[in-house]
Amino acid sequence: MKRWMFPAIALLCLSAYGLAQTVDELVAKNIEAKGGLDKIKAVKTRRMAGRAEPSSLMALLSSSSSRMRVPTTFVRTSPSPA
C-alpha cells in the first residue's frame, strides 16, 4: 500500500502545479472582468454600503436581543486634476 502512495501524491501535486495560475494572470483576468484598465481609471467616485454593529465591548454591555445595526455608506471622490 505504501508503494503506490508516494507516486500518487507526487502526481497529484504536480498536476495541481500545472493548473495553477500566476499572479500576473490572475490580475490581468480581474482587470478584464472589470472592463479594462481604462474603465477602472475613469472611475471618479467609490461607494461602499453596509451595516455597522457595535464593538465587542458595547455588545457585552447590551442584551443580545437589542443589538443595534446602523446602516452606513462611505463615499470617496477622487480629487480633480489641477
TIVO-104742 format. One line per field, with one value per residue: residue number from 1; x, z, y of N, C-alpha, C in turn; residue in three letters. Coordinates in pm, whole numbers, plus 32768, in hexadecimal, padded with zeros to 4 digits. Example, Ala and Ser with C-alpha at 12.3 -4.5 7.8 and 13.67 -1.06 7.14 Angstrom:
REM residues 2
num <- (1; 2)
n.u <- (8527; 8505)
n.w <- (830C; 82C4)
n.v <- (7DC7; 7F1F)
ca.u <- (84CE; 8557)
ca.w <- (830C; 82CA)
ca.v <- (7E3E; 7F96)
c.u <- (8528; 850A)
c.w <- (830C; 8313)
c.v <- (7EB6; 8003)
residu <- (ALA; SER)
This chain:
REM residues 82
num <- (1; 2; 3; 4; 5; 6; 7; 8; 9; 10; 11; 12; 13; 14; 15; 16; 17; 18; 19; 20; 21; 22; 23; 24; 25; 26; 27; 28; 29; 30; 31; 32; 33; 34; 35; 36; 37; 38; 39; 40; 41; 42; 43; 44; 45; 46; 47; 48; 49; 50; 51; 52; 53; 54; 55; 56; 57; 58; 59; 60; 61; 62; 63; 64; 65; 66; 67; 68; 69; 70; 71; 72; 73; 74; 75; 76; 77; 78; 79; 80; 81; 82)
n.u <- (8052; 80C3; 8173; 8102; 80A1; 814D; 819A; 8096; 8047; 810F; 80D5; 7FD9; 8017; 80C0; 8011; 7F5B; 8005; 8037; 7F43; 7F31; 7F17; 7FD5; 8025; 8020; 7F79; 7E87; 7E53; 7E3D; 7D5C; 7C9C; 7C96; 7C39; 7B3C; 7AC1; 7A9E; 7B7E; 7CB3; 7C9F; 7B93; 7B8D; 7C3B; 7BA7; 7AE7; 7A53; 79D2; 79AD; 78DE; 7874; 7798; 76EF; 76B6; 76F1; 775B; 7751; 7884; 7941; 7949; 786C; 77A9; 77B8; 7758; 7652; 7511; 74E6; 7405; 73CE; 7484; 751D; 7515; 75A4; 755F; 7657; 770F; 781D; 78BF; 79A6; 7A51; 7B1A; 7C2B; 7C19; 7CDD; 7DE5)
n.w <- (8000; 804B; 7F81; 7E97; 7EF3; 7F12; 7DFE; 7DA0; 7E36; 7DE8; 7CD7; 7CE6; 7D60; 7C9C; 7BC4; 7C23; 7C35; 7B2C; 7AD7; 7B59; 7B6B; 7B1C; 7BDF; 7B41; 7A6F; 7AF6; 7B50; 7A5B; 79F2; 7AAB; 7A83; 797B; 79A1; 7A22; 795C; 78E8; 78FB; 78BB; 78F3; 7A04; 7A62; 7A1D; 7ADB; 7BC4; 7CB6; 7DD9; 7E81; 7FAA; 8054; 8178; 82B2; 83FC; 852F; 8698; 8759; 87F4; 8908; 8935; 88E4; 89AC; 8A85; 8A41; 8A19; 895D; 88BD; 887D; 87C5; 8703; 85B5; 84D6; 83AF; 82C2; 81E5; 8116; 805C; 7F69; 7EBC; 7DA6; 7D92; 7CC5; 7BA0; 7BA6)
n.v <- (7F8A; 807B; 809B; 8107; 81F4; 82DA; 8317; 8351; 8430; 84E4; 84FB; 8570; 8667; 86D8; 86EC; 87A8; 8881; 88B4; 891C; 8A09; 8B6F; 8C92; 8DB7; 8E9C; 8E48; 8E25; 8F2C; 8FB2; 8F32; 8F81; 9097; 90A1; 9033; 9100; 91B8; 9228; 92E7; 93F6; 9438; 940B; 94CF; 95AB; 95C9; 969F; 96B7; 95F8; 9516; 9484; 93B4; 9344; 929C; 9301; 927A; 9289; 92A2; 9193; 91BF; 9264; 91B1; 90F3; 9184; 91BC; 911A; 8FE9; 8FE4; 90E7; 9146; 9237; 929A; 936C; 9413; 9462; 9538; 956D; 965E; 96A6; 9795; 97CF; 98B4; 99D8; 9A14; 9B06)
ca.u <- (8000; 811A; 81BE; 80C0; 8073; 81A5; 8186; 8011; 8049; 8165; 808A; 7F6F; 8055; 80F1; 7FA1; 7F26; 8064; 8025; 7EC8; 7F38; 7F2B; 8031; 7FE7; 8008; 7F03; 7E12; 7E3B; 7E0E; 7CD4; 7C47; 7C88; 7BE2; 7AB4; 7A8A; 7A8E; 7BFD; 7CFA; 7C6C; 7B15; 7BAC; 7C76; 7B42; 7A8D; 7A6D; 7995; 799C; 7878; 7865; 7725; 76E5; 7680; 7755; 772B; 77A3; 78FE; 792C; 792D; 77E0; 7756; 77B4; 7709; 75C4; 74DA; 74F5; 738C; 73C6; 74FB; 74FD; 755D; 7593; 7586; 76C2; 7738; 7899; 78D0; 7A2C; 7A5C; 7BA4; 7C43; 7C20; 7D67; 7DFB)
ca.w <- (8000; 8052; 7F05; 7E36; 7F33; 7EF0; 7D73; 7D8E; 7E6F; 7D91; 7C5D; 7D0A; 7D75; 7C1D; 7B6E; 7C59; 7C14; 7A9E; 7AC5; 7BA4; 7B1F; 7B5B; 7C13; 7AD0; 7A26; 7B48; 7B4E; 79D4; 79E5; 7AFE; 7A3F; 7907; 79D2; 7A4B; 78E7; 78B6; 794E; 789F; 793C; 7A93; 7A7C; 7A05; 7B4F; 7C14; 7D3A; 7E0D; 7EE9; 7FF3; 80AD; 81CE; 8338; 8467; 85B0; 8705; 8777; 884E; 898E; 8935; 88D9; 8A30; 8AE0; 8A1C; 8A0A; 88D4; 886F; 8856; 8779; 86A6; 8536; 849D; 8322; 82A7; 815B; 8107; 7FD4; 7F56; 7E3C; 7D7E; 7D7E; 7C38; 7B7D; 7BAF)
ca.v <- (8000; 80F1; 80A4; 815E; 8270; 834B; 8342; 838A; 84B7; 8535; 8517; 85CE; 86EB; 870B; 8712; 8824; 88EA; 88D2; 8968; 8A86; 8BE9; 8CEF; 8E31; 8EF5; 8E17; 8E41; 8FBC; 8FD4; 8EFD; 8FD6; 9118; 908C; 901B; 9182; 920E; 925C; 9349; 947D; 944C; 9411; 9553; 9613; 95D3; 9716; 96AA; 9570; 9514; 9407; 93B9; 92CF; 92B5; 92FE; 924A; 92BD; 9257; 9122; 91F2; 9290; 913A; 90B4; 91D6; 91BB; 9092; 8FB9; 8FFD; 9174; 916E; 92A0; 929C; 93F1; 9418; 94C1; 9548; 95B8; 968E; 96E0; 97D5; 97EB; 9944; 9A01; 9A3E; 9B97)
c.u <- (8057; 8167; 8181; 809A; 80CA; 8196; 80FC; 800C; 809E; 811C; 801C; 7FA7; 8084; 8080; 7F62; 7F82; 8054; 7FA9; 7ECC; 7F50; 7F8D; 7FE4; 7FC6; 7F8D; 7E83; 7DEE; 7E04; 7D7D; 7C72; 7C2F; 7C2C; 7B52; 7A71; 7A80; 7B0D; 7C35; 7CC6; 7BEC; 7B2E; 7BE3; 7C12; 7AE4; 7AB5; 7A38; 7988; 7939; 7870; 77F0; 7720; 76A4; 76EE; 7713; 7785; 781F; 78E1; 790F; 789B; 7782; 774C; 775A; 7674; 7594; 74E0; 747A; 7384; 7442; 74D4; 7554; 753D; 75BB; 75F0; 76E1; 77B6; 78A6; 7959; 7A34; 7AEE; 7BB7; 7C4B; 7CAE; 7D73; 7E1E)
c.w <- (8000; 7FD0; 7EA3; 7E70; 7F0D; 7E5E; 7D5B; 7DC3; 7E19; 7D11; 7C76; 7D1B; 7CF3; 7BC2; 7BA0; 7C37; 7B82; 7A84; 7B08; 7B46; 7B68; 7B8D; 7BA1; 7A81; 7A74; 7B47; 7AC6; 79C0; 7A35; 7ABB; 79C7; 7931; 79FB; 79D7; 78B1; 790D; 7937; 78EC; 79D3; 7AB7; 7A69; 7A7C; 7BA5; 7CA2; 7D5E; 7E7F; 7F25; 8053; 80FE; 8252; 839E; 84E7; 861E; 871C; 87DD; 88DD; 899A; 892E; 895F; 8A91; 8ABF; 8A10; 8977; 8880; 883E; 880A; 870A; 8629; 84F2; 840A; 830C; 8213; 815A; 8074; 7FCB; 7EC9; 7E1F; 7D6C; 7CE9; 7C18; 7B7C; 7B2B)
c.v <- (807E; 8104; 8108; 81E5; 82E8; 8373; 8382; 841A; 8514; 855A; 857D; 865B; 8728; 8735; 8794; 8899; 8913; 8925; 89F0; 8AFC; 8C42; 8D69; 8E90; 8ECB; 8E37; 8ED5; 8FE6; 8FA7; 8F54; 905D; 910B; 9077; 909D; 91E3; 924A; 92CC; 93D6; 9499; 9456; 949A; 95C4; 9625; 964A; 9709; 9617; 9575; 9489; 9417; 9339; 92F3; 92A6; 92CD; 9282; 9267; 91E9; 9150; 921E; 9218; 90F2; 9100; 91D3; 912A; 906A; 8FD6; 908E; 91A1; 91CE; 9293; 9321; 93EC; 9483; 94C5; 959D; 95E0; 96D0; 9716; 97F1; 9881; 9963; 9A2F; 9AD6; 9BD4)
residu <- (MET; LYS; ARG; TRP; MET; PHE; PRO; ALA; ILE; ALA; LEU; LEU; CYS; LEU; SER; ALA; TYR; GLY; LEU; ALA; GLN; THR; VAL; ASP; GLU; LEU; VAL; ALA; LYS; ASN; ILE; GLU; ALA; LYS; GLY; GLY; LEU; ASP; LYS; ILE; LYS; ALA; VAL; LYS; THR; ARG; ARG; MET; ALA; GLY; ARG; ALA; GLU; PRO; SER; SER; LEU; MET; ALA; LEU; LEU; SER; SER; SER; SER; SER; ARG; MET; ARG; VAL; PRO; THR; THR; PHE; VAL; ARG; THR; SER; PRO; SER; PRO; ALA)
